[in-house]
């Protein structure tokens, strides 16, 4: 069988859909809510990646989700969560909130601060199967845990454990590079990657990237990134299913 040529497709920050609601400034890497592009509805099992900034005290009132695995990574500020399962918590900078909506859950998300802006990235992953019981969790991580190395935050891949368990065969990693440090990630065959630069500047396999830029990766054995940047990386299967809400 012939070896496929690696695919590195760059999505620049300015190419994302942007909406300014006053209380919320949001960038969508994929189709979401009022933005729909039939050619951009996800990348493998990754369905949503929204780069959001919430004004002090603002937030999303109670709303439903089902059959979706949702991770929220806080870049700056404090995110307050409350849901119909009785969970309530506040996640700070570097922390992650996880919710598997399963058969259905209602929740709200607010900026816990009345004075400071909240900056976070919310990501949705299609579940491996529908109808699972809803789950919630949150985990705090120190800067040192992701300093100049990949920190495996969440995983559903056998043999690659992480603090947050996913039902989907996906892996979510973060890294904070300083002083032109470098990190490497190796992909198993037939896996897809999605690299997002949350802050700073980086080079991924020789491609120059700035804050808000992303790279969609296919048929690649390895990803090499260097720079001074805050990085988010998804390693996902190519399977797609019907989108949930």
Secondary structure as GFF3:
##gff-version 3
##sequence-region A 1 245
A	DSSP	beta_strand	7	11	.	.	.	ID=ss1
A	DSSP	three_ten_helix	13	15	.	.	.	ID=ss2
A	DSSP	beta_strand	17	20	.	.	.	ID=ss3
A	DSSP	beta_strand	24	28	.	.	.	ID=ss4
A	DSSP	beta_strand	46	54	.	.	.	ID=ss5
A	DSSP	beta_strand	59	65	.	.	.	ID=ss6
A	DSSP	beta_strand	69	76	.	.	.	ID=ss7
A	DSSP	beta_strand	79	83	.	.	.	ID=ss8
A	DSSP	beta_strand	88	91	.	.	.	ID=ss9
A	DSSP	beta_strand	96	100	.	.	.	ID=ss10
A	DSSP	beta_strand	105	111	.	.	.	ID=ss11
A	DSSP	beta_strand	118	125	.	.	.	ID=ss12
A	DSSP	beta_strand	135	139	.	.	.	ID=ss13
A	DSSP	alpha_helix	143	146	.	.	.	ID=ss14
A	DSSP	beta_strand	151	155	.	.	.	ID=ss15
A	DSSP	beta_strand	164	165	.	.	.	ID=ss16
A	DSSP	beta_strand	171	186	.	.	.	ID=ss17
A	DSSP	beta_strand	191	204	.	.	.	ID=ss18
A	DSSP	beta_strand	207	210	.	.	.	ID=ss19
A	DSSP	beta_strand	214	218	.	.	.	ID=ss20
A	DSSP	beta_strand	222	237	.	.	.	ID=ss21
###
